Amino acid sequence: MPLLEIKDLQLEFENEGRSLRALDGVSLSLDAGETLCLVGESGSGKSVTALSIARLLPNPPAQYRGGQILIDGRDVLKMSARELRSIRGGLVSYIFQEPGTALNPVHRVDRQIKEMLALHRPEAANNVEVIRLLKIVGIPAPESRLRAYPHELSGGMQQRIMIAMALASKPRILVADEPTTALDVTIQAQILELLRELKRQFGMAILLITHNLGIVADLADRAAVMYAGQIVESGPADRLLRNPLHPYTKALIAAIPDLASKAARLKPIPGIVPQLGAWPPGCRFQPRCSQAQPECARQAVELLQVRPKCWVRCPYFDTPTSVSVQV
């Protein structure tokens, strides 16, 4: 049984009397000790999916309309407030993007980490344990950092503090939402290597939200590609990157700059991700798709299993990609 299993999740946001569907039939699974990368453009629903795991989205406006979120076989959508408090930061910990805004600017580092310890491991809410956590995440001279405020630390240090807070409860699932977005490339590489080492050391499962396919190639065991509130392709990461099936996955990979190529132009994906409440009929990617057929605009497309552990939301996944693009 997977450690985390999301089945046919339906989520809407209430806005001025309207219900806007944000997640539409999202299904994912995550095994213990596995790294799953969730990929897609901004607005695809990646962060909403991640926040839904521990029901961190405020209600209202968020309304769960169907599906299940199972952690160790227990449905998060049926949990009481008390049960949710036990899994938030306990079973499931989060590393948010932009650590400078995620950390509390008026509290020192030691107090923020001790808050996590006090909630989930009160016997360890002391400086000795805080220093141990800071050492684990590679903070130099951790004793001198205990009384520092977040603004006194670099972006890389702030992100390491966030990771230390996430590790404080000894979680089984670590959700990292764009954990390297605000960092320079050198620090990005250090943070990714740290996540790899922490997974090996503690045996955690990691759900990593990213738009960077280089990170997928470097870290992921499996990858899932998301577009307009739906999973459009999923499978082993190396297979998905070497032999993408869905036109959207192909377009994402084609848009990556190739430093070895002499081509003068990049290959952007035309158009934009549709807004909530404005999803096109039929296949949601068809207005931007180079392989779209007339029937793509007429009927919704189900997620198809085309190989063992490989799923794609396109009946024309084996059609050669055309150079023309419909806009």
N, C-alpha and C positions, 0 to 999 in steps of 0.2 A: 504494500500500500504506500503511495507517495506521502511524503511528509506534508506537503501542501498540494491541494487539488482544488482548482476553481472550475466549476461546472456551469456552463450556460448563464453566466452572470449578466443580469440586466440592471442597469442603473440609470436613473433620470435626475435631472436638476429642475426644480420648480423655479420659474422666472416669470413674474407678473402674470400669473394665471395660466402660463403655458408649461407643459412638460417637455423638456428637451432630453432626448435619449443620448447619453454619453458613452455607455458601454452596451453593446448589443450582442449577446450570446458569446461572451468571452470565456474560453476554456483553456486552462493551463495546468501543468503539474510540475512539481519540483521534488526531487528525491533528496534524501539526506546526503550531505557531502557533495552535492552537485551545484554547478554554476549555470544559471539560465539567464541569458541576456534578452531583454525586451527592447526591440528596435523600432524606430519609425520617426517621422517628422514631428515637429512640435504641433500639438493639437490632435494627435492621433489617439490619445487616451492612455498613454503609458503611465503617467504619474497618477491618474485617477485609478487605474487598476492597482497600482502599488499601494496607494492609501486605503483602498477598499479592503485589503487583506486584514487589517486590524480595525476596520471601520473607523478610520480617522477623519472621514469627511463629515462635516457638520450636517445634522438632520433637524430641520430643513437647512439648506435647499436640497441636499442629496436624498434620494429615495430609492431603496433597493426594490426592484419590481419582480425579481425572480432569480433562480439559480441557487448555487451553494458555494460556500468558501469553507473547505474542510481542512483543518489542521489536526493531524493525528486522528482523523476520522470524526472530529467534532466540528459542527457547523457554526462558524463565527456569526452568521446572520441570526442564529437563534440564541445567542449568548446574552445573559443578563449584564448589566453595567458592572457588577462585581467581577464576573468572569472575564469581561473585556479588560478590566484593569490588570488582571493577572497575566494576560498575554501581551499587552502593549508594553514594549520595552522588556518583557520577560521572555516569552517564547519567540516573539518577533521584535527585532530592533531595527531602527531606521538610521541611515546616514543621508541627510538631505543635501541638496545642492546649495551653493552659496553659504558656506559655514559662517561667514561674517554676519549674516542675518539670522541664521538658525540658533546661534549661541546667544545667551542673554548678556547684553553689553554691561549691565550694572552688577553682575556677580562674578566673583573670581573663579578661576578654573577649578580649584579644589571643591568649592561649594557646589558647582554644577555637576561634577562627577559624583560627589557624595549624595546628591539628591537621588540619582539613579540607584546607587547602592542602598540607600535607606528604603527605597520602595521594594526592591527585589532581593537584596541580600543585606539586611540591616546589621547583621553581625560583622560585616566587613566594611562598614561606613567609617573608615578612618584613613589617616594620611598614609599609612603603610600600604594599604591596598591601592589608593590613588596613585602613589609613586610606582607601584608594580605595574599598573595599567599603562601609565605614561611610558614606562620602559618598554613594554610590549609593543607599543605603537611607534617606538623610535624617537621619542622626545629626548633630546640631549639635556643633561643636567636637570632631571625632572624635579629635584628638590627645590630648585630655584624658580620653577614655573608654577608651583602650587598657588601662589598669591598673585599671579598675573591676571590681568583683565584681557578679554578677547582682543581688544584693539591694540594691545601691546605685542601681539603675536603675528607672524606672517600668515599668508593664506594657507600655505602648506601645514604650518603648525596648528592653525585653527581646525583644519580638516582632520588632523591626527587626534586632536582633542575630541572631535565629534565621534571618531571611530572608537576612542577609549570609552566614551560614554555609552556607545552602542554595545561594547563588549562587557560592560560592567555587570550586566545581568546574566552573562553566559547564555546568550540566545541560541536557539537551534536554527533560526532563519534570520539572515541579515539582508535587509532591503536597502540597496544603495541607489539612490536616485541622482543620476548624473554627478557622481562624486568628484569628478575632476574638471567640471566645466569652467570654473573660475580660476584655474591654476595654470601656470606656465608648463611647457611640455616636459621639462626636467622633473618638476614636482609631480606632474601627472604620472610619469613612469614610476616614481617612488611610491606613490599611493597605490597604484595597481599592483606593484610587486608586494606591497604590504598586505593587500587583500588576498593575494594568492597564498602568501605565507600563513596568514591567519586562518584561512580555510584549511590548509594542510595541518596546522597545529591544533585547531579546535574542532575540526570535522563539521563545520557549519555548512548549511545550504545557503547559497547567495543568489538573490534575484537582483540583477544589475540592469538598471534603466539607462539606456544610452542612445545616442544617434551616431556614434562613432563606430564604424564597422571594423576599424583597426583594433579597438578594444575587444570586440566580439572574437576576432581571430586570435587575440592574445590570451583571453581568459575563459571564454565560454566553453562548456561542454555541449549545451544545446542553445538554440536561438529561436525566438519567435518574432515575427515581423507583424507590426500592427498598423492599421490604416482605418481612419474614420470609425473608431469604436469597435473594430473587429480584428481578430487574428486572421491574417491572409496567408501566412505560411509559417510552418514550424518544422524543426528537425535538428539533427546533429549539426553543430556549428560549422565544422569543416566541410560537410557536404553542402550545406546551404550556401556557403560562400563560394565554393568551387563550382557548384552546379545549381544555381537558383532556378526555381520553377515559376513563381508568380511574376508577372510583368512589373509589379511594383518593386519587388526585391531586385530584379534585374536592373531597374532604373536607378535604384539607390546605389548599387555597386558601380554602374556605369558613370555615376556622377562623381565618383572619387577621383581626384586629380592623380594622374600617372606621371611621376617625375621622370620616368625613363622614356616617355613618349614625346615626340616632337609636335604633337597636335597643338595647335594654337588656342583652341577653344575647349572649354569644359562642356559637359553634356548635362545641363540642368533638366529637371523634370518640369515640364510645362504646367501652368496652372498652380493652384494652391489646394491645401487640404480643406475640404468643405466644412463650413461652420455647423455647430449643433443646430438641428432643426432644418438644415438645408442640404441634407444628404441626397444625392441624385438617385433616381429609381434604378432598380436592378443592381448590377455590380457598382459599388461606390467609386471604384478607381477608373471606370470606363471613360469618363470625359477626358482623362489624362493618359489613356492607355494606347500604346502603339499596336496592340493586338486586338483591339475591341472589335466585336462583331455586332451586327444589328440587334441580335437577341440579347446582348449583354445589358442593354438599357431597358429590357422588358421584364426580366425575372431575377429575383434574388439568387445568389449563388451560395450553396452550402460548402462547408469545409470538407474536402475529400481526402481520404487516406490513399495515397498513391504508391507508397512504399512502406516497409516496416518503419515505424516511428517518424514518418514524413507525411505532412498534411499541407494541402494547398487549397485556396479558395478561388479556383479558376478552372473551368472545363477545357480551356485551350492552353494549358500550361506547357504542352509539348509543341506548340506552334512556333516556328522560327520568328524571331523578333524582327519587325519591319523597321525601316529607317524613317518612315513617315509617322507623324504623331498627330493624333486628333486633339484639338483644343476647342 
